[in-house]
Amino acid sequence: MKKREWQTGRMPLKDRIKPPAEAMTHALNHWVRLEAITILHQGEFSAGEVADMLGEDVRYVTGHIRILYEVGYIEF
């Protein structure tokens, strides 16, 4: 997979790693992504803050947040 840059806003549809029909199930099929979505729904937090709230390594959580962005589930 080529490296993608973080962009302001939502990942453009043509650049997403999953089609819209599969995006929600892919986004919610891991507990870290589900918890991250729940936390991010409450406000703006950095990946480090989300990792601290979950008690997980920031690199691990950042990867899951990147997936949420790449499927178009969250925006920056």
C-alpha positions as CSV (number, residue, x, y, z in Angstrom):
1,M,0.0,0.0,0.0
2,K,1.3,3.4,-0.8
3,K,1.8,5.9,1.9
4,R,-1.0,8.4,2.2
5,E,-0.7,11.9,3.6
6,W,-3.1,13.2,6.3
7,Q,-5.4,15.8,4.7
8,T,-7.8,18.2,6.3
9,G,-11.3,17.0,5.9
10,R,-12.5,13.5,4.9
11,M,-10.5,11.2,2.7
12,P,-11.7,11.7,-0.9
13,L,-13.9,8.9,-2.1
14,K,-11.6,7.8,-4.9
15,D,-8.7,7.4,-2.4
16,R,-10.5,5.4,0.3
17,I,-9.3,1.9,1.0
18,K,-12.9,0.5,1.2
19,P,-16.0,1.3,-0.8
20,P,-18.8,3.1,1.2
21,A,-20.8,-0.1,1.5
22,E,-18.0,-1.8,3.4
23,A,-16.6,1.2,5.3
24,M,-18.8,0.9,8.4
25,T,-18.3,-2.8,9.0
26,H,-14.6,-2.5,8.5
27,A,-14.4,0.6,10.8
28,L,-16.3,-1.2,13.6
29,N,-14.8,-4.7,13.4
30,H,-12.0,-3.9,15.9
31,W,-12.5,-2.8,19.5
32,V,-9.9,-0.1,19.3
33,R,-11.6,1.5,16.3
34,L,-15.0,1.3,18.0
35,E,-13.6,2.8,21.2
36,A,-11.8,5.5,19.3
37,I,-14.9,6.5,17.4
38,T,-16.8,6.7,20.7
39,I,-14.1,8.9,22.2
40,L,-13.8,11.1,19.1
41,H,-17.6,11.6,19.1
42,Q,-17.2,13.4,22.4
43,G,-14.7,15.9,21.2
44,E,-11.3,16.6,19.5
45,F,-8.5,14.4,20.9
46,S,-5.0,13.6,19.7
47,A,-4.0,10.0,19.0
48,G,-1.9,10.2,22.1
49,E,-4.9,11.2,24.2
50,V,-7.0,8.5,22.8
51,A,-4.2,6.0,23.5
52,D,-4.0,7.1,27.1
53,M,-7.7,6.8,27.5
54,L,-7.6,3.2,26.1
55,G,-4.4,2.2,27.9
56,E,-2.7,1.3,24.6
57,D,0.5,2.2,22.8
58,V,0.1,5.4,20.7
59,R,1.5,3.8,17.6
60,Y,-1.1,1.0,17.8
61,V,-3.9,3.5,18.2
62,T,-2.6,5.8,15.5
63,G,-2.7,2.9,13.0
64,H,-6.4,2.3,13.9
65,I,-7.2,6.0,13.6
66,R,-5.5,6.1,10.2
67,I,-7.7,3.2,9.1
68,L,-10.8,5.1,10.2
69,Y,-9.6,8.1,8.2
70,E,-8.8,6.0,5.1
71,V,-12.2,4.4,5.0
72,G,-13.8,7.8,5.3
73,Y,-15.3,7.3,8.7
74,I,-13.6,10.3,10.4
75,E,-12.2,13.5,9.1
76,F,-9.4,15.9,10.3
